[in-house]
Amino acid sequence: MLLAELAHARSGDKSGSANIAVIVTRKADMRRVARALTPARIRKTLGLGPKQPVEVYPLARLGAFNIFLPDVLGGAPPYSLSYDVFGHYLASRILSLELK
């Protein structure tokens, strides 16, 4: 089962860092999703190196998780007001994470 079957995601990037919110559809699935959203599994899913910082913050009352990836984009992405392609790509990759 993929994470996308239990959650959806919103994202943003700024100055080379990315922020991804994973919102669980049913709060009853929070523990299962929490087991999947470890920094190591996120690094592997996104193809990041072992030294890339990955910060995961559970937001239990909201039924969500905030994932912060500092400097993951290697500098500021091109300026755009219309579409956040960098963050959206990362969010879609997170949703492809296989749940155990």
Backbone torsions as a table, in degrees:
resi	resn	phi	psi	omega
1	MET	NA	137.7	178.5
2	LEU	-92.3	152.6	177.1
3	LEU	-55.9	-33.2	-179.2
4	ALA	-59.5	-20.6	178.8
5	GLU	-78.4	-15.2	-178.4
6	LEU	-117.4	-8.3	-172.8
7	ALA	-154.4	167.7	168.9
8	HIS	-129.7	170.9	-174.0
9	ALA	-137.1	151.8	172.3
10	ARG	-127.9	152.2	-175.5
11	SER	-149.4	167.6	174.8
12	GLY	-161.4	157.4	174.6
13	ASP	-137.6	149.4	179.7
14	LYS	-156.9	130.7	176.2
15	SER	52.8	36.3	176.3
16	GLY	89.2	-6.6	178.0
17	SER	-105.1	154.7	179.2
18	ALA	-125.6	147.3	178.0
19	ASN	-128.9	128.3	-178.5
20	ILE	-127.3	127.0	173.6
21	ALA	-101.5	125.4	175.0
22	VAL	-107.4	116.0	-176.6
23	ILE	-107.4	117.8	-177.4
24	VAL	-78.6	135.8	-177.7
25	THR	-66.8	-41.7	178.2
26	ARG	-122.6	126.1	-178.9
27	LYS	-58.6	-23.4	178.1
28	ALA	-62.6	-19.5	-179.4
29	ASP	-93.3	4.5	-176.8
30	MET	-56.7	-45.5	-178.1
31	ARG	-64.0	-42.0	180.0
32	ARG	-63.8	-43.1	179.0
33	VAL	-67.6	-39.0	179.5
34	ALA	-59.9	-38.7	178.5
35	ARG	-64.3	-28.9	-178.7
36	ALA	-84.9	-29.7	-174.2
37	LEU	-91.4	59.1	175.2
38	THR	-91.1	152.5	177.0
39	PRO	-53.9	-40.4	-179.0
40	ALA	-64.1	-43.8	179.6
41	ARG	-68.9	-35.1	177.3
42	ILE	-66.2	-44.8	176.6
43	ARG	-56.2	-46.9	-178.7
44	LYS	-63.5	-45.7	-178.9
45	THR	-61.9	-38.7	-178.4
46	LEU	-89.7	-4.0	-180.0
47	GLY	69.8	35.2	-178.9
48	LEU	-92.7	156.8	177.3
49	GLY	-73.4	163.1	-176.3
50	PRO	-66.4	-19.7	-179.4
51	LYS	-93.2	-5.4	179.1
52	GLN	-67.0	120.9	177.0
53	PRO	-65.1	136.3	174.6
54	VAL	-134.1	119.3	-179.6
55	GLU	-112.7	125.8	-179.7
56	VAL	-119.2	123.3	-178.6
57	TYR	-118.7	113.5	175.9
58	PRO	-74.6	138.4	177.3
59	LEU	-122.1	74.5	-169.8
60	ALA	-57.5	-42.3	-178.0
61	ARG	-65.5	-24.5	178.0
62	LEU	-94.6	-11.2	-175.8
63	GLY	68.2	43.2	-173.8
64	ALA	-148.0	171.4	175.0
65	PHE	-133.7	142.9	173.7
66	ASN	-110.8	126.0	178.6
67	ILE	-113.3	122.8	179.2
68	PHE	-114.0	129.1	-179.0
69	LEU	-121.5	88.7	-177.8
70	PRO	-67.2	135.4	176.2
71	ASP	54.2	27.1	-177.7
72	VAL	-70.4	-23.5	-176.3
73	LEU	-93.2	0.7	176.5
74	GLY	67.1	35.2	-178.3
75	GLY	122.1	172.0	-177.1
76	ALA	-68.4	132.3	175.7
77	PRO	-71.0	165.8	178.7
78	PRO	-55.7	145.5	-178.6
79	TYR	-65.3	130.6	178.2
80	SER	-154.2	134.7	175.1
81	LEU	-99.0	-11.5	-168.8
82	SER	-98.8	-36.7	-171.8
83	TYR	-152.3	131.1	-176.4
84	ASP	-95.1	74.0	-172.5
85	VAL	-68.4	-33.3	-177.1
86	PHE	-67.4	-52.7	178.5
87	GLY	-64.1	-38.6	179.7
88	HIS	-63.9	-38.9	177.2
89	TYR	-61.7	-47.2	-179.3
90	LEU	-62.2	-41.5	179.5
91	ALA	-63.2	-41.0	179.5
92	SER	-66.4	-35.7	176.6
93	ARG	-66.0	-41.2	177.7
94	ILE	-59.3	-41.7	-179.1
95	LEU	-68.1	-16.6	177.3
96	SER	-84.3	0.3	-179.6
97	LEU	-62.8	131.4	-179.3
98	GLU	-80.2	127.9	176.4
99	LEU	-87.8	145.8	179.8
100	LYS	-99.2	NA	NA
